């Protein structure tokens, strides 16, 4: 399985909607990359979005309803992935 794109809306500290497209530069041109940043910047939230989108569960000890950003009324995680040249979209929201 190859992760192509992650879309996040109002998860944890990321109080906005954003997409990370691994099929475009700079990710496309990189063989390896790291997720770095300050504490609270949203590094773990990217992993939360992947597991929520794919499995509807979180990878750490946290209830799913706790992932909603403070003050937000909805949240969402989508993962676009490829398996054997077939593209799929997994979606989760509350």
N, C-alpha and C positions, 0 to 999 in steps of 0.2 A: 504494500500500500504506500502511496506517495501523497503527502499532504500538499494540495495545490493552493488553497486559500482559506483563511480563517476570518470570519466576520464577528465582531463583538459589539454588543450594545448594553450599556449600563451594568456591567459586571464589576463587582468589588470597587476598586479605586478608579476604574476607567469609566467615568461618568459622561460618556459620549458614544457615538457609533464610529467604528473604524474597521478597516480591512487590512490584512497582511496578505499580500499576493506573492507567493513563493515562485510563481511562474514568470515574474518580471525582475528586472534589475533593481537592487543589487543582489538579490537572492539567487537569481538565475545564473549569474556569473560567478558565484561563490561556491566552492566545494564544501566549505564548512563555515558556520557562523555561530556566534554566541548571543544569548539574550542577556544583556547587562543593563544596569541602571541603579539609581538610588533606591533605598528602602521605600516601599509604597508606590513605586513608579508603575507597577503592573506586570512585572515579569511572571509571577505565579499565575496571574489572571489569564495570561495567554495559554498556559497549560490547563487551567480550569475550563476555558472556552473549548479547547480541543476535546477534553473528556466529556464535558456536558453535551457538546454537539454530536459526538460519536456515540456515547453510551447513556446520556441522561443522568450521569452520576459524576461526582467529584473525586479526584484522586487523593484528596486529603480528608482528614476528619472534620467535616463541616457539613451542615445540612444544606441541601440545595436552595432552600428559601433564603438562606443567609448570604447568598451571592449577589442579591439585588443591591445596586448602589444606593447609598443613603439619599432619600428624597425622591428616588425614581419610582415610577408606577409600573414599569415593565422592563424586562431584560431579555436578551437573546444571544445565542451562540450558533454559528453555522460553520461547518467544515466541508469544504469541497475537496474531494480526494479522488485518486485514480487507482484502479486495480485492473491489470491486464488491458491497458489502453481504453478502459471504460471509465467515464467520469460519473461520480455520484455526489449528491448533496445531502448532508445530514443536518437536521435543524432541531433546535431546542429553544423553548421560550417559556416565560411565565409573565 
